[in-house]
Amino acid sequence: MANLGIDFCGVHFKNPVAAASAEPTLNAANMKKCIDAGAGSVIAKTMTDSSDMRELTTRAKWRFLNEKHEVCHGKVPRAFSLYSRSGLALETPKEFMKEIRETVKYAEQNDAVVIGSIGSTEIDGWVDLGKQMEDGGVPLIELNFGCPHPKLMPGVRTGMNVGQDFNYASEITNAVANAVKVPIIIKVTPQVTDLVQFSGMLKDAGAGAVTLTNRFIGFVPDIETGKPLIYGKAGIGGPWVKPLTLRWINEVRTAFGKELPITGTNGAYDWRDIVMFIMSGASVVQICSAVMCYGYEWLGKQVRGLEKFMDEKGYATIDDMLGIATDAAIEYSQMPPEKAHVNEDICKDCGMCLKACFSDAMQQGDGHVYVKQENCVGCGGCLSVCPVDGSIEIAPNK
Ligand SMILES: Cc1cc2nc3c(=O)[nH]c(=O)nc-3n(C[C@H](O)[C@H](O)[C@H](O)COP(=O)(O)O)c2cc1C
């Protein structure tokens, strides 16, 4: 049977499936449910000294949206969006630390890991929250430089407002890294120009790992009422953002390899996505939106799905899969020359491929589809629109 265990920043996780910092980890009771469901780790809701960010959570709102970005009622499609607004942990740090201590104890008894998450508005505050978290017994602390909502809150310099200021973020990272002994993980916003450059700066400042990435900012009008959903601007994400996150994981993994471990979040829906995150280079994969839609049990289901996949594919360990797709990616110049080939025995001559060919390579003569080889660049558009499986092949010149 596959071994799902991993070592991340010197801490052992029984599996890579994590409950991301959000409402499913709002307090000890919720975090225990994530652990009971089988998550290898939970990232606690972000503890904050900002009363504005605590208060925002009392007015949290969210909607699952369909592909047309209309509010779902009952049926939530696979490619849903979660349009949401929420702040950080509800309790003051002093009160929230009781939740952390209780969860740390429970996690120890259940072979799970509790990661603390913090968010302040001043460097001293970040340091103070970091120390409190460390005293609470967590083995890792995530710094939330990605929360999208402070963007709308003048004067609240936390979350994404920090993550978009690389120098200030590095300063905070350095201050917290020097103040605590446990490794710190920096959770970043995707809404920056270059997460490779930023990750390098964070690593140099003392980050033990990075979390790629928090959610995007969005805006969704309701065309029936002419008003925005949930009263206005919000954060947006969902399974459809996965390739965007995976690209950053790929880039950061390529740049720093094992020197900078990665946890992935933003777009992981099920075990298939978890495999994609791991193959791109994330050791720990955090899930939020899908848990908020289907409940805590979703986490355990994905652990079992991952295990089954590994057994079927013969991957003995998570490390056997870690970053393999990123390592296999080649430069454009190394790509082999390919062309389209039509299997005349099964081609139905429907002509769909002609509409999707912009090199004038797919042609039809005497009613039959053929490839004008000298025109074909092997792009593969024809393959994707062809309704007959196996009728078109993209392969080296025959
Ligand atoms: C309602 C809600 C609340 C969240 N609260 C936090 C938070 O307190 N701290 C944090 O770091 N991220 C927070 N997040 C971001 C999630 O941890 C996660 O990174 C994000 O939703 C992307 O993962 P997903 O695609 O699985 O949803 C929140 C997300 C949502 C939807």
PDBQT file of the ligand as one rigid body, heavy atoms in Angstrom, charges set to zero:
ROOT
HETATM    1  C1  LIG A 401     -14.635  32.193   3.180  1.00  0.00    +0.000 C 
HETATM    2  C2  LIG A 401     -13.143  32.090   3.104  1.00  0.00    +0.000 A 
HETATM    3  C3  LIG A 401     -12.369  32.461   4.189  1.00  0.00    +0.000 A 
HETATM    4  C4  LIG A 401     -10.978  32.393   4.133  1.00  0.00    +0.000 A 
HETATM    5  N1  LIG A 401     -10.234  32.769   5.218  1.00  0.00    +0.000 NA
HETATM    6  C5  LIG A 401      -8.889  32.702   5.155  1.00  0.00    +0.000 A 
HETATM    7  C6  LIG A 401      -8.092  33.043   6.279  1.00  0.00    +0.000 A 
HETATM    8  O1  LIG A 401      -8.584  33.382   7.353  1.00  0.00    +0.000 OA
HETATM    9  N2  LIG A 401      -6.743  32.963   6.155  1.00  0.00    +0.000 N 
HETATM   10  C7  LIG A 401      -6.144  32.551   4.985  1.00  0.00    +0.000 A 
HETATM   11  O2  LIG A 401      -4.921  32.474   4.932  1.00  0.00    +0.000 OA
HETATM   12  N3  LIG A 401      -6.882  32.212   3.919  1.00  0.00    +0.000 NA
HETATM   13  C8  LIG A 401      -8.223  32.264   3.974  1.00  0.00    +0.000 A 
HETATM   14  N4  LIG A 401      -8.965  31.863   2.898  1.00  0.00    +0.000 N 
HETATM   15  C9  LIG A 401      -8.290  31.312   1.707  1.00  0.00    +0.000 C 
HETATM   16  C10 LIG A 401      -8.226  29.773   1.787  1.00  0.00    +0.000 C 
HETATM   17  O3  LIG A 401      -7.395  29.365   2.841  1.00  0.00    +0.000 OA
HETATM   18  C11 LIG A 401      -7.683  29.140   0.493  1.00  0.00    +0.000 C 
HETATM   19  O4  LIG A 401      -6.329  29.465   0.368  1.00  0.00    +0.000 OA
HETATM   20  C12 LIG A 401      -8.420  29.608  -0.747  1.00  0.00    +0.000 C 
HETATM   21  O5  LIG A 401      -9.810  29.518  -0.563  1.00  0.00    +0.000 OA
HETATM   22  C13 LIG A 401      -8.009  28.798  -1.973  1.00  0.00    +0.000 C 
HETATM   23  O6  LIG A 401      -8.260  27.430  -1.813  1.00  0.00    +0.000 OA
HETATM   24  P1  LIG A 401      -9.533  26.711  -2.507  1.00  0.00    +0.000 P 
HETATM   25  O7  LIG A 401      -9.370  26.840  -3.983  1.00  0.00    +0.000 OA
HETATM   26  O8  LIG A 401      -9.467  25.295  -2.025  1.00  0.00    +0.000 OA
HETATM   27  O9  LIG A 401     -10.736  27.431  -2.012  1.00  0.00    +0.000 OA
HETATM   28  C14 LIG A 401     -10.356  31.930   2.946  1.00  0.00    +0.000 A 
HETATM   29  C15 LIG A 401     -11.143  31.548   1.856  1.00  0.00    +0.000 A 
HETATM   30  C16 LIG A 401     -12.517  31.616   1.917  1.00  0.00    +0.000 A 
HETATM   31  C17 LIG A 401     -13.325  31.195   0.735  1.00  0.00    +0.000 C 
ENDROOT
TORSDOF 0
